[in-house]
Amino acid sequence: MGSLDEVAEIAVSEDGGAEAPGRAMRVAHALQARDGDEFAKPGNLVEVRFVRGQSLSLTAARLLALMILTAGGDAWEPIAHRMRKADIRRGHKGNERIVDMLEELHRTLFAVDDLSWRGRKATKRFSLIQSSREEVEEGGAETGWIEWEFTPDARRLIRESETYAVLNRQAVLGFRSSYALRLYEMGALRLHRRQSSWKGDMTAIRAAFGIAPELYKDFAQLRRKVLEKAKAEIDHLAHFTVEWRESRRGRAIVEIEFTFHPKSAPAQLAAADENERHSVGRVARREGPVERVVESPALPASMSPTAKTAPRSAEAALRFPHGSLMYAEPFGEIARAHGGGWSRDLLADAYRQQMGERLKNLTGSKLVKSWTGFCQAFAARRGRP
């Protein structure tokens, strides 16, 4: 199977028609078919602004993400979508009432730039959820299903979206700050663009994050309560990191530019492992120091810690091969064990491309760990071939 963009191009050539959905929905279909934790959120929805004074709580934002995941490539269709309540409770630890989250989604307004009937610039305000139904069980138990429909305005944005953010379900449910979740979505949308950055003045920043007018009027507070907390969570749980640069006019901060950088394969694997762990103790693990037991990948016998007579030159001589991995050990065996069934040589080519010139200076046990982490991250990200 090719890349997501290649799959999208094939789908549109087969589909055609003025009403065919954009790239975002075609990618959503492809990810849905893989039945993994990754899903596509249309870029048009990522970039909608909150109406002044409104925002989504973390629990409502998570529920919206689960709705988009569940609807998948059919989110633009004028149909009802369904999800088990148990799937929602598992993500929210059973601490919040589903009815509260649904009602919050109904009453929250979003805004996008549009044109008036006279062709002039205008701001369009709308909600995302048109209607919802919640099965009510005797005794008030939160069992059964919920059912919902997106509004026509939301469906149009979803259908027309040519950009998309690939999100990870476990990461979405792992964030403890709604601001971190918003910045995670914005970063995932821009990560692989030629310019992987986003900037805005303070009005745009507040609208994008949904920061209420009465909160964090002092920028030092906003930096501490919003930006630094969001960065800490993203750097810990996401497949990328974020930095920002502040532009001043005099003493006042007037603009912020965020830049997003993909993590190395081992760092992506560490983030995936953290998402699988219980959230209890996550802050301590992030801020450290905590003791960890790291299982090292298998090394050749000559490099084993028990091989007391092994010369250090044997480790130093271990380099990544230039050709096929068919008879190149331990790299071929590591690819077989950790590569998720993908071709050894396909993995090797992808690894060489990612590492570039850095591969020349990587040797010994560090090389083995790097190659193992890459294979595991590749399999986790792509699924099985």
C-alpha positions as CSV (number, residue, x, y, z in Angstrom):
1,M,0.0,0.0,0.0
2,G,1.3,3.5,-0.9
3,S,1.3,6.6,1.2
4,L,-1.9,8.2,2.4
5,D,-1.7,10.9,-0.2
6,E,-1.2,8.3,-2.9
7,V,-4.3,6.4,-1.7
8,A,-6.2,9.6,-1.7
9,E,-5.2,10.4,-5.3
10,I,-6.3,6.9,-6.4
11,A,-9.7,7.3,-4.6
12,V,-10.5,10.6,-6.2
13,S,-9.6,9.3,-9.7
14,E,-12.1,6.5,-9.2
15,D,-14.7,8.6,-7.5
16,G,-14.8,11.8,-9.5
17,G,-17.8,14.1,-9.6
18,A,-18.4,17.6,-8.2
19,E,-19.7,16.2,-4.9
20,A,-16.7,13.9,-4.3
21,P,-15.1,14.6,-0.9
22,G,-11.7,16.2,-0.6
23,R,-8.4,14.7,0.3
24,A,-9.1,14.7,4.1
25,M,-12.1,12.3,3.8
26,R,-10.2,10.0,1.4
27,V,-7.3,9.8,3.9
28,A,-9.8,9.2,6.7
29,H,-11.2,6.2,4.7
30,A,-7.7,4.8,4.2
31,L,-6.9,5.1,7.9
32,Q,-10.2,3.6,8.9
33,A,-9.5,0.5,6.8
34,R,-6.2,0.0,8.7
35,D,-8.2,-0.3,11.9
36,G,-5.5,1.3,14.0
37,D,-5.3,4.2,16.5
38,E,-4.6,6.8,13.9
39,F,-7.4,8.9,12.3
40,A,-7.7,12.0,10.2
41,K,-9.3,15.3,11.3
42,P,-10.1,17.6,8.4
43,G,-7.9,20.7,8.4
44,N,-10.9,22.9,7.9
45,L,-12.1,21.7,11.4
46,V,-8.7,22.1,13.0
47,E,-8.6,25.7,11.9
48,V,-12.0,26.9,12.9
49,R,-11.9,29.5,15.6
50,F,-13.9,29.6,18.8
51,V,-16.4,32.5,19.1
52,R,-15.2,35.1,21.6
53,G,-15.7,33.9,25.1
54,Q,-16.5,30.3,24.1
55,S,-14.3,27.2,24.1
56,L,-14.6,23.4,24.6
57,S,-13.7,21.7,27.8
58,L,-11.1,19.0,27.6
59,T,-13.7,16.3,27.9
60,A,-16.0,17.7,25.2
61,A,-13.0,18.2,22.9
62,R,-12.1,14.5,23.4
63,L,-15.6,13.5,22.7
64,L,-15.6,15.5,19.4
65,A,-12.3,13.7,18.4
66,L,-13.9,10.3,19.1
67,M,-16.9,11.4,17.0
68,I,-14.6,12.3,14.1
69,L,-12.7,9.0,14.5
70,T,-16.0,7.0,14.5
71,A,-17.5,8.8,11.5
72,G,-14.2,8.4,9.6
73,G,-14.5,8.9,5.8
74,D,-18.3,9.2,6.1
75,A,-18.3,12.3,8.3
76,W,-19.3,14.5,5.3
77,E,-22.4,12.4,4.5
78,P,-25.9,13.6,5.7
79,I,-26.3,10.5,7.8
80,A,-26.4,9.6,11.5
81,H,-23.3,8.3,13.2
82,R,-23.3,6.0,16.2
83,M,-20.9,5.1,19.1
84,R,-21.1,3.0,22.2
85,K,-21.2,4.9,25.5
86,A,-18.7,2.4,26.8
87,D,-16.2,3.7,24.2
88,I,-16.6,7.2,25.6
89,R,-16.4,6.3,29.2
90,R,-13.2,4.3,28.6
91,G,-11.6,7.5,27.3
92,H,-12.9,9.7,30.1
93,K,-12.5,7.3,33.1
94,G,-16.2,7.5,33.9
95,N,-15.8,10.8,35.6
96,E,-18.0,13.0,33.4
97,R,-21.7,12.7,32.4
98,I,-22.0,12.0,28.7
99,V,-25.1,14.2,28.5
100,D,-23.0,17.2,29.7
101,M,-20.5,16.7,27.0
102,L,-23.2,16.4,24.3
103,E,-24.9,19.6,25.5
104,E,-21.7,21.5,25.5
105,L,-21.0,20.4,21.9
106,H,-24.5,21.6,20.9
107,R,-24.1,25.1,22.4
108,T,-20.5,25.9,21.5
109,L,-20.2,28.2,18.5
110,F,-17.3,28.2,16.0
111,A,-16.3,30.9,13.5
112,V,-14.7,30.9,10.0
113,D,-14.0,33.6,7.5
114,D,-16.6,33.7,4.8
115,L,-18.3,36.1,2.3
116,S,-21.6,37.9,2.7
117,W,-24.3,37.8,0.1
118,R,-22.7,41.0,-1.3
119,G,-19.4,39.3,-1.7
120,R,-17.8,41.2,1.2
121,K,-15.6,39.6,3.9
122,A,-17.7,38.2,6.7
123,T,-17.4,36.0,9.8
124,K,-19.7,32.9,9.8
125,R,-20.7,31.4,13.1
126,F,-22.1,27.9,13.4
127,S,-22.2,24.8,15.6
128,L,-20.9,21.4,14.7
129,I,-23.6,19.1,16.0
130,Q,-27.1,19.3,14.6
131,S,-28.9,16.7,16.7
132,S,-28.0,13.9,19.0
133,R,-29.8,11.0,20.6
134,E,-28.7,9.2,23.8
135,E,-30.2,5.9,24.8
136,V,-31.6,6.1,28.3
137,E,-31.4,3.1,30.4
138,E,-33.3,2.3,33.6
139,G,-31.6,3.5,36.7
140,G,-29.7,6.1,34.8
141,A,-26.9,3.7,33.8
142,E,-24.7,5.1,31.0
143,T,-25.0,2.0,28.8
144,G,-26.2,1.7,25.2
145,W,-25.4,4.1,22.3
146,I,-25.3,7.7,21.3
147,E,-26.3,8.9,17.9
148,W,-25.6,12.2,16.3
149,E,-25.5,14.2,13.0
150,F,-23.1,17.0,12.0
151,T,-24.7,20.3,10.9
152,P,-24.8,21.1,7.1
153,D,-22.1,23.8,7.7
154,A,-19.8,21.3,9.4
155,R,-20.4,18.7,6.7
156,R,-19.5,21.2,4.0
157,L,-16.3,22.1,5.7
158,I,-15.4,18.5,6.2
159,R,-16.2,17.6,2.5
160,E,-14.2,20.4,1.1
161,S,-11.1,20.0,3.2
162,E,-8.0,19.1,1.2
163,T,-5.8,19.2,4.3
164,Y,-5.8,16.9,7.3
165,A,-4.2,16.2,10.6
166,V,-3.3,12.6,11.4
167,L,-4.0,12.2,15.1
168,N,-3.4,9.3,17.5
169,R,-6.4,8.2,19.6
170,Q,-4.3,7.3,22.6
171,A,-2.5,10.7,22.5
172,V,-5.8,12.6,22.2
173,L,-7.1,10.8,25.3
174,G,-3.8,11.2,27.1
175,F,-3.7,15.0,27.2
176,R,-4.7,16.7,30.4
177,S,-5.0,20.2,29.0
178,S,-7.5,21.4,26.3
179,Y,-4.8,23.9,25.2
180,A,-2.4,21.0,24.6
181,L,-4.9,19.1,22.6
182,R,-5.6,22.2,20.4
183,L,-1.9,22.8,19.8
184,Y,-1.4,19.1,19.1
185,E,-4.1,19.2,16.4
186,M,-2.6,22.4,14.9
187,G,0.9,20.8,14.9
188,A,-0.3,17.6,13.3
189,L,-1.9,19.6,10.6
190,R,1.3,21.5,9.7
191,L,4.0,19.0,10.6
192,H,4.8,17.8,7.1
193,R,4.3,21.0,5.2
194,R,7.2,22.8,3.6
195,Q,6.8,25.5,6.3
196,S,5.9,23.5,9.4
197,S,5.0,26.6,11.4
198,W,2.0,28.7,12.4
199,K,1.8,32.2,13.7
200,G,-0.8,34.7,14.8
201,D,-1.3,37.9,16.7
202,M,-2.6,37.7,20.2
203,T,-6.2,38.0,19.1
204,A,-5.8,35.0,16.7
205,I,-3.9,33.0,19.4
206,R,-6.7,33.5,21.9
207,A,-9.4,32.6,19.3
208,A,-7.5,29.5,18.2
209,F,-7.0,28.2,21.8
210,G,-10.4,29.4,23.1
211,I,-8.9,31.5,25.8
212,A,-11.6,33.5,27.6
213,P,-11.1,37.3,27.6
214,E,-10.9,37.5,31.4
215,L,-8.1,34.8,31.6
216,Y,-4.4,35.4,31.4
217,K,-4.5,39.0,30.5
218,D,-0.8,39.2,31.5
219,F,1.3,37.4,28.9
220,A,3.6,35.9,31.6
221,Q,0.5,34.1,32.9
222,L,-0.5,32.9,29.4
223,R,3.0,31.7,28.8
224,R,3.1,29.7,32.1
225,K,-0.5,28.4,32.2
226,V,-1.0,27.7,28.5
227,L,2.1,27.6,26.3
228,E,4.6,25.9,28.7
229,K,2.0,23.3,29.9
230,A,0.9,22.5,26.3
231,K,4.5,22.2,25.2
232,A,5.4,19.9,28.0
233,E,2.5,17.5,27.2
234,I,3.1,17.6,23.4
235,D,6.8,16.9,23.8
236,H,6.0,14.0,26.0
237,L,3.0,12.3,24.2
238,A,3.0,13.5,20.5
239,H,5.1,12.3,17.6
240,F,6.6,15.7,17.3
241,T,7.9,18.6,19.4
242,V,6.9,22.2,19.4
243,E,8.9,25.5,19.9
244,W,7.6,29.1,19.7
245,R,9.1,32.5,19.1
246,E,7.7,35.7,20.6
247,S,7.7,38.9,18.6
248,R,7.6,42.2,20.5
249,R,6.6,45.7,19.8
250,G,8.2,47.7,22.5
251,R,7.7,45.7,25.7
252,A,4.4,44.0,24.5
253,I,4.2,40.6,22.9
254,V,2.3,41.1,19.6
255,E,2.8,37.8,17.8
256,I,3.8,34.2,18.4
257,E,5.2,31.8,15.8
258,F,5.0,28.0,16.6
259,T,7.3,25.6,14.8
260,F,6.8,21.8,14.8
261,H,9.5,19.2,14.5
262,P,9.1,15.5,13.9
263,K,10.7,13.3,16.5
264,S,13.3,10.6,15.7
265,A,12.1,7.1,15.4
266,P,13.2,6.1,19.0
267,A,11.6,9.2,20.4
268,Q,8.3,8.4,18.6
269,L,8.5,4.9,20.1
270,A,9.0,6.3,23.6
271,A,5.9,8.6,23.1
272,A,3.8,5.6,21.9
273,D,5.0,3.6,25.0
274,E,4.0,6.5,27.3
275,N,0.6,6.7,25.7
276,E,0.0,3.1,26.6
277,R,1.0,3.6,30.2
278,H,-1.4,4.7,32.9
279,S,-1.7,8.4,33.4
280,V,-1.0,8.2,37.1
281,G,2.6,9.2,37.5
282,R,2.9,10.8,34.1
283,V,3.8,14.2,35.3
284,A,6.5,12.7,37.5
285,R,7.8,10.7,34.5
286,R,7.8,13.8,32.4
287,E,9.5,16.1,34.9
288,G,11.7,13.3,36.4
289,P,14.0,12.1,37.5
290,V,12.5,8.6,37.7
291,E,14.2,5.2,37.4
292,R,13.4,3.2,34.3
293,V,14.3,-0.3,33.3
294,V,15.1,-0.2,29.5
295,E,15.1,-3.5,27.7
296,S,18.0,-3.3,25.2
297,P,17.6,-5.0,21.8
298,A,19.5,-8.2,21.2
299,L,23.1,-7.7,20.3
300,P,25.5,-10.0,18.5
301,A,27.2,-12.4,20.8
302,S,30.5,-10.6,20.4
303,M,28.9,-7.4,21.7
304,S,27.0,-9.0,24.6
305,P,27.9,-7.6,28.1
306,T,28.7,-11.1,29.2
307,A,31.3,-11.5,26.5
308,K,34.2,-10.2,28.7
309,T,36.8,-10.8,26.1
310,A,35.0,-9.1,23.2
311,P,37.2,-6.3,21.8
312,R,35.7,-2.8,21.7
313,S,36.7,-2.7,18.0
314,A,34.0,-5.3,17.2
315,E,31.3,-2.9,18.4
316,A,32.9,0.1,16.7
317,A,33.1,-1.9,13.4
318,L,29.3,-2.5,13.4
319,R,27.8,-0.2,10.7
320,F,24.6,-0.2,8.8
321,P,24.9,-2.1,5.5
322,H,24.6,-0.4,2.2
323,G,22.9,-3.2,0.3
324,S,20.2,-5.8,1.1
325,L,19.6,-7.0,4.7
326,M,19.0,-10.5,3.6
327,Y,22.3,-11.8,5.1
328,A,23.2,-8.7,7.1
329,E,22.9,-9.5,10.8
330,P,21.8,-8.4,13.3
331,F,19.9,-5.9,11.2
332,G,17.9,-8.4,9.2
333,E,16.7,-10.3,12.2
334,I,15.8,-7.1,14.0
335,A,13.7,-6.1,11.0
336,R,12.0,-9.5,11.0
337,A,11.2,-9.3,14.7
338,H,10.2,-5.7,15.0
339,G,9.2,-4.5,11.5
340,G,5.6,-5.7,11.6
341,G,5.9,-7.9,8.5
342,W,7.3,-5.2,6.2
343,S,10.0,-6.0,3.8
344,R,13.5,-5.8,5.4
345,D,14.9,-3.8,2.4
346,L,11.9,-1.4,2.4
347,L,12.5,-0.7,6.0
348,A,16.2,-0.3,5.4
349,D,15.6,2.2,2.5
350,A,13.2,4.2,4.7
351,Y,15.7,4.2,7.6
352,R,18.6,5.4,5.3
353,Q,16.4,8.2,4.0
354,Q,15.4,9.4,7.4
355,M,18.9,9.2,8.9
356,G,20.7,10.8,6.0
357,E,24.3,11.8,6.8
358,R,23.9,11.0,10.5
359,L,24.0,7.3,9.6
360,K,27.7,7.5,8.7
361,N,28.6,8.3,12.3
362,L,26.2,5.9,14.0
363,T,27.9,2.6,15.1
364,G,27.7,-0.2,17.6
365,S,25.0,-0.6,20.2
366,K,23.7,3.0,19.5
367,L,23.1,2.0,15.9
368,V,21.3,-1.3,17.0
369,K,19.0,0.6,19.4
370,S,18.3,3.3,16.7
371,W,17.5,0.7,14.1
372,T,15.3,-1.3,16.5
373,G,13.3,1.8,17.5
374,F,12.9,2.8,13.9
375,C,11.4,-0.6,12.9
376,Q,9.0,-0.6,15.9
377,A,7.9,2.9,15.2
378,F,7.4,2.2,11.5
379,A,5.3,-0.9,12.2
380,A,3.2,1.1,14.8
381,R,2.6,4.0,12.5
382,R,1.9,2.0,9.3
383,G,0.3,-1.2,10.7
384,R,0.8,-4.5,8.8
385,P,1.3,-4.5,5.1
